[in-house]
Amino acid sequence: MRILMVGHYPPHRGGVANHLDSLVRELRRRHEVHVLTYGPIKPRGFERELVHQVRVPPVYGLRGTSFAFLGSREIVKLHHEFNFDLIHTHFVGTTSFTGVLAKERTGLPLVVTAHGSDLEHTAKLTLGRVYVKKSLSEADAVITVSHWLAKKVMSLGASAVRVIPNGVRELEEVDSGKREVITFIGALRNYKSPETFIELAKRFPERKFIVAGDGPLRERLERSAPPNVRFLGYRGDVESILSQSALLVLPSRREGFGLVILEANSLGVPAVGRRVSAIPELIREGKNGLTFKSFEELVEAVRTLLKPKENRKSGKIGRRVASTYSWEDVAEEVERVYLSVLE
């Protein structure tokens, strides 16, 4: 098959870019996969001929809408050159609407994947809701990365949904001595609730806490943080951070999937996550971690999982859980979706 992927892609950062990077690598074992992404970027050398871009203004609101219309025009041009079999867009909103407009002009089948914040944020905006509903109704197939998201897209008009969770890339453990750090990994934005992590650090002054990530809340968080919290900024070496961690804490108020839970589990690190969205789909209560609703439940969960015996047991189960989420399996499931829309 000759496939066109549309969405954020390296060197862009973030969950969608990481998902797309891993999926594309796996699919390229058997197919020719092109990518259309937001420019300006400098594609990696090994795929320079396969990555295409649309230059858009770096202004929130204008950026996405510009990509929808300019991107659809670019897809038509690329289709004339490469003769794609289908379009697969990632992130429901302006990005998926790019595929809707292109489908109208090319007749190509359209697959749309919902990742999380697209439905939690974009669908609540007046114009964004139009993009979301139109994309879900016009797509030939809709994929979500969790069952929680599947219910969301069904409520927004999708008629049939396939749940295909994210895979976990293989992380190499780094020998960093004793695992004693309590870790937060993620964007420093409101929906990730990093302030909850800072409050947690105040309850455990004898423990080391690490915040790996950046965002608009960083300056405020640093001012309010106790001395046992260290801010690392954005880091690409998640394995070295998790290799020194005793526990991962994910206090997000919403998560379309929560991949960092499985990344932690893959290195034997149990996780504590808020009991919302898709997080309970990944944290099997009392096995690879614990979930919480209230702050006091969080404190108690952390106390429990810091006990050496509980920590070792949950970490061991976590490795087994993470091993069931492979990108090879994800790619095979996605291929089945492709074949269903090409029939």
C-alpha positions as CSV (number, residue, x, y, z in Angstrom):
1,M,0.0,0.0,0.0
2,R,1.0,3.6,-0.5
3,I,-0.2,5.5,2.6
4,L,-0.3,9.2,3.4
5,M,-0.2,10.0,7.1
6,V,-1.2,13.5,8.2
7,G,-0.3,15.1,11.6
8,H,2.4,16.2,14.0
9,Y,5.6,14.3,13.2
10,P,9.3,14.6,14.3
11,P,11.1,16.9,14.7
12,H,7.8,18.1,16.4
13,R,7.4,16.8,19.9
14,G,4.4,15.4,21.8
15,G,2.3,12.4,22.0
16,V,0.9,12.5,18.5
17,A,4.3,12.9,17.0
18,N,5.7,10.0,19.0
19,H,2.8,7.8,18.1
20,L,3.1,8.6,14.4
21,D,6.9,8.1,14.4
22,S,6.6,4.6,15.9
23,L,3.6,3.6,13.7
24,V,5.3,4.9,10.5
25,R,8.5,3.0,11.3
26,E,6.6,-0.2,11.7
27,L,4.4,0.2,8.7
28,R,7.3,1.0,6.5
29,R,8.5,-2.6,6.8
30,R,5.7,-3.5,4.4
31,H,4.4,-0.3,2.8
32,E,5.4,3.0,1.3
33,V,4.4,5.6,3.9
34,H,4.5,9.3,3.3
35,V,3.8,12.0,6.0
36,L,2.4,15.5,5.6
37,T,3.1,17.7,8.7
38,Y,3.2,21.3,9.9
39,G,6.1,23.3,8.6
40,P,8.6,24.8,8.6
41,I,10.6,21.8,9.7
42,K,13.8,20.0,8.6
43,P,13.0,16.4,7.9
44,R,15.4,13.7,9.1
45,G,17.9,12.6,6.5
46,F,16.8,9.0,6.1
47,E,13.2,10.0,5.1
48,R,13.7,13.4,3.4
49,E,11.8,12.2,0.3
50,L,8.9,10.8,2.2
51,V,8.1,13.8,4.6
52,H,6.2,16.7,3.2
53,Q,5.2,19.9,4.9
54,V,2.8,22.9,4.7
55,R,4.2,26.1,6.1
56,V,1.7,27.7,8.4
57,P,1.7,30.8,10.6
58,P,2.8,30.1,14.2
59,V,-0.3,31.7,15.7
60,Y,-2.8,29.7,17.8
61,G,-6.1,29.3,16.0
62,L,-4.8,30.5,12.7
63,R,-2.2,27.7,12.5
64,G,-4.7,24.8,12.5
65,T,-7.2,26.4,10.2
66,S,-4.4,27.3,7.7
67,F,-3.2,23.8,7.8
68,A,-6.7,22.4,7.1
69,F,-7.1,24.4,3.8
70,L,-3.5,24.5,2.6
71,G,-2.9,20.9,3.6
72,S,-5.9,19.6,1.7
73,R,-4.6,21.4,-1.4
74,E,-1.1,19.9,-0.8
75,I,-2.6,16.4,-0.5
76,V,-4.3,16.7,-3.9
77,K,-0.9,17.7,-5.4
78,L,0.9,14.8,-3.7
79,H,-1.8,12.3,-4.8
80,H,-1.3,13.3,-8.4
81,E,2.4,12.6,-7.9
82,F,2.4,9.4,-5.8
83,N,-1.1,7.9,-6.3
84,F,-1.9,7.1,-2.6
85,D,-4.3,4.3,-1.6
86,L,-5.6,6.1,1.4
87,I,-5.2,9.0,3.8
88,H,-4.8,8.5,7.6
89,T,-5.0,11.6,9.7
90,H,-4.1,11.9,13.4
91,F,-5.8,14.3,15.8
92,V,-9.5,15.0,15.3
93,G,-10.1,18.7,14.5
94,T,-8.3,20.8,11.9
95,T,-5.8,18.1,11.1
96,S,-8.6,15.5,10.4
97,F,-10.6,18.1,8.5
98,T,-7.6,18.4,6.1
99,G,-8.4,14.8,5.2
100,V,-12.1,15.5,4.8
101,L,-11.4,18.3,2.3
102,A,-8.9,16.2,0.5
103,K,-11.2,13.2,0.3
104,E,-13.8,15.4,-1.4
105,R,-11.4,16.2,-4.1
106,T,-9.6,12.9,-4.5
107,G,-12.1,10.3,-3.5
108,L,-9.4,8.6,-1.3
109,P,-10.6,6.6,1.7
110,L,-10.1,8.4,5.0
111,V,-9.0,6.9,8.3
112,V,-9.0,9.2,11.4
113,T,-7.3,8.5,14.7
114,A,-8.4,10.3,17.9
115,H,-5.7,10.7,20.5
116,G,-7.4,12.5,23.4
117,S,-7.0,16.3,23.8
118,D,-8.6,16.6,20.4
119,L,-12.0,15.5,21.9
120,E,-11.5,17.0,25.3
121,H,-10.5,20.4,24.0
122,T,-11.1,21.0,20.3
123,A,-14.7,19.5,20.4
124,K,-15.6,22.1,23.0
125,L,-14.8,25.1,20.8
126,T,-17.5,26.5,18.5
127,L,-15.6,26.0,15.2
128,G,-13.6,23.1,16.5
129,R,-16.8,21.1,17.2
130,V,-17.7,21.6,13.5
131,Y,-14.3,20.2,12.4
132,V,-14.6,17.3,14.8
133,K,-18.2,16.3,13.9
134,K,-17.6,16.6,10.2
135,S,-14.4,14.5,10.4
136,L,-16.1,11.8,12.4
137,S,-19.1,11.6,10.1
138,E,-17.1,11.7,6.9
139,A,-14.3,9.2,7.9
140,D,-14.4,5.7,6.4
141,A,-13.0,4.4,9.6
142,V,-12.3,5.9,13.1
143,I,-9.6,4.6,15.4
144,T,-9.3,5.6,19.1
145,V,-6.4,4.7,21.4
146,S,-8.7,3.9,24.4
147,H,-12.2,2.6,25.1
148,W,-12.9,5.8,27.0
149,L,-12.2,7.8,23.8
150,A,-14.3,5.4,21.8
151,K,-17.4,6.3,23.8
152,K,-16.5,10.0,23.2
153,V,-16.3,9.7,19.4
154,M,-19.6,7.7,19.3
155,S,-21.3,10.5,21.2
156,L,-20.0,13.0,18.7
157,G,-21.3,11.1,15.6
158,A,-18.9,8.3,14.7
159,S,-20.9,5.3,13.6
160,A,-18.2,2.6,14.0
161,V,-15.0,2.8,16.0
162,R,-12.0,0.5,16.3
163,V,-10.0,0.7,19.6
164,I,-6.2,0.2,19.0
165,P,-4.1,1.2,22.0
166,N,-0.7,2.8,21.6
167,G,2.4,0.5,21.6
168,V,5.4,1.0,23.8
169,R,8.7,1.6,22.2
170,E,11.6,-0.5,23.6
171,L,13.4,1.5,26.4
172,E,16.9,0.5,27.5
173,E,17.4,0.5,31.2
174,V,20.2,2.7,32.4
175,D,22.1,1.5,35.5
176,S,21.8,4.5,37.8
177,G,22.1,2.8,41.2
178,K,19.4,2.9,43.7
179,R,15.9,3.8,42.5
180,E,14.6,6.3,44.9
181,V,13.1,9.2,43.0
182,I,9.4,10.0,42.6
183,T,8.8,11.2,39.1
184,F,6.4,13.4,37.0
185,I,6.8,13.3,33.2
186,G,4.7,15.6,31.1
187,A,3.8,19.0,29.8
188,L,3.5,21.7,32.6
189,R,-0.1,22.6,31.6
190,N,-3.3,22.8,33.6
191,Y,-4.8,19.6,32.4
192,K,-1.7,17.6,33.6
193,S,-2.2,19.0,37.1
194,P,1.5,19.3,38.0
195,E,0.6,21.5,41.0
196,T,-0.8,18.3,42.6
197,F,2.7,16.7,42.2
198,I,4.2,19.7,43.9
199,E,1.8,19.5,46.8
200,L,2.6,15.8,47.1
201,A,6.3,16.6,47.4
202,K,5.5,18.7,50.5
203,R,4.0,15.6,52.2
204,F,7.2,13.6,51.6
205,P,10.1,16.0,52.4
206,E,12.5,13.1,52.9
207,R,12.1,11.9,49.3
208,K,13.5,13.3,46.0
209,F,11.0,14.4,43.4
210,I,11.7,15.1,39.7
211,V,9.7,17.1,37.2
212,A,10.6,16.2,33.6
213,G,8.8,18.5,31.2
214,D,8.2,22.1,30.3
215,G,5.3,24.5,29.7
216,P,3.7,27.7,30.7
217,L,3.3,26.7,34.4
218,R,6.9,26.1,35.0
219,E,7.9,29.4,36.5
220,R,5.0,29.4,38.9
221,L,5.6,25.8,39.9
222,E,9.3,26.5,40.6
223,R,8.4,29.4,42.9
224,S,6.0,27.2,44.9
225,A,8.0,24.0,45.0
226,P,9.8,22.8,48.1
227,P,13.6,22.1,48.1
228,N,13.2,18.4,47.4
229,V,11.8,19.0,43.9
230,R,14.1,19.3,40.9
231,F,13.0,20.6,37.5
232,L,14.7,19.1,34.5
233,G,12.8,20.8,31.6
234,Y,11.9,18.8,28.5
235,R,14.0,15.6,28.2
236,G,14.2,13.1,25.4
237,D,16.0,10.5,27.5
238,V,12.9,9.2,29.4
239,E,14.6,5.9,30.1
240,S,17.4,7.5,32.1
241,I,14.9,9.3,34.2
242,L,12.7,6.3,34.8
243,S,15.7,4.1,35.5
244,Q,16.3,6.1,38.7
245,S,12.6,6.3,39.7
246,A,10.9,4.3,42.4
247,L,7.5,5.6,41.3
248,L,5.7,7.5,38.5
249,V,2.9,9.9,39.4
250,L,0.4,10.9,36.8
251,P,-2.1,13.4,38.3
252,S,-3.7,14.5,35.0
253,R,-7.3,15.6,35.0
254,R,-7.7,13.9,31.6
255,E,-5.7,11.5,29.4
256,G,-6.6,10.0,26.1
257,F,-4.2,7.2,26.8
258,G,-1.4,7.8,29.3
259,L,1.6,6.2,27.5
260,V,4.1,7.3,30.1
261,I,2.4,4.7,32.5
262,L,3.4,1.9,30.2
263,E,6.9,3.4,29.6
264,A,7.4,3.4,33.3
265,N,6.0,-0.1,33.7
266,S,8.3,-1.4,30.9
267,L,11.3,-0.5,33.1
268,G,9.7,-2.0,36.3
269,V,8.4,1.3,37.7
270,P,4.9,1.2,39.1
271,A,2.5,4.1,38.5
272,V,0.0,6.1,40.5
273,G,-2.6,7.9,38.4
274,R,-5.8,9.9,38.8
275,R,-9.0,7.7,38.3
276,V,-10.1,9.6,35.2
277,S,-10.4,9.1,31.4
278,A,-8.3,6.2,30.1
279,I,-6.0,5.9,33.0
280,P,-7.9,3.0,34.7
281,E,-7.5,1.1,31.4
282,L,-3.8,1.1,31.9
283,I,-3.4,0.9,35.7
284,R,-4.8,-2.4,36.8
285,E,-5.7,-1.5,40.4
286,G,-3.3,-3.1,42.9
287,K,-1.3,-4.8,40.2
288,N,1.0,-2.5,38.2
289,G,0.0,0.5,40.3
290,L,-2.8,2.3,42.0
291,T,-5.3,5.0,41.1
292,F,-6.7,7.9,43.2
293,K,-9.6,10.4,43.4
294,S,-8.8,12.6,46.3
295,F,-5.4,14.0,47.3
296,E,-5.4,11.9,50.5
297,E,-5.9,8.8,48.4
298,L,-2.9,9.9,46.3
299,V,-0.8,10.3,49.5
300,E,-1.8,6.8,50.7
301,A,-1.2,5.2,47.3
302,V,2.3,6.7,47.2
303,R,3.0,5.4,50.8
304,T,1.9,2.0,49.8
305,L,3.9,1.7,46.6
306,L,7.1,3.0,48.3
307,K,7.1,0.0,50.5
308,P,10.0,-2.2,49.1
309,K,7.9,-5.4,48.8
310,E,4.9,-3.6,47.2
311,N,7.2,-1.7,44.9
312,R,9.0,-4.8,43.6
313,K,5.8,-6.7,43.1
314,S,4.0,-3.9,41.2
315,G,7.1,-3.2,39.1
316,K,7.4,-6.9,38.1
317,I,3.7,-7.0,37.1
318,G,4.2,-3.7,35.3
319,R,6.9,-5.2,33.0
320,R,4.5,-8.0,32.0
321,V,1.6,-5.5,31.4
322,A,3.8,-3.2,29.2
323,S,5.1,-6.2,27.2
324,T,1.6,-6.8,25.8
325,Y,1.6,-3.3,24.1
326,S,3.8,-3.8,21.0
327,W,4.0,-1.5,18.0
328,E,4.2,-4.6,15.8
329,D,0.7,-5.6,17.0
330,V,-0.6,-2.0,16.6
331,A,0.6,-1.9,13.0
332,E,-1.1,-5.2,12.2
333,E,-4.4,-3.9,13.7
334,V,-4.1,-0.7,11.7
335,E,-3.4,-2.6,8.5
336,R,-6.7,-4.5,9.1
337,V,-8.5,-1.2,9.3
338,Y,-6.9,-0.1,6.0
339,L,-7.9,-3.3,4.2
340,S,-11.5,-2.8,5.5
341,V,-11.8,0.7,3.9
342,L,-10.2,-0.5,0.6
343,E,-12.6,-3.4,0.1
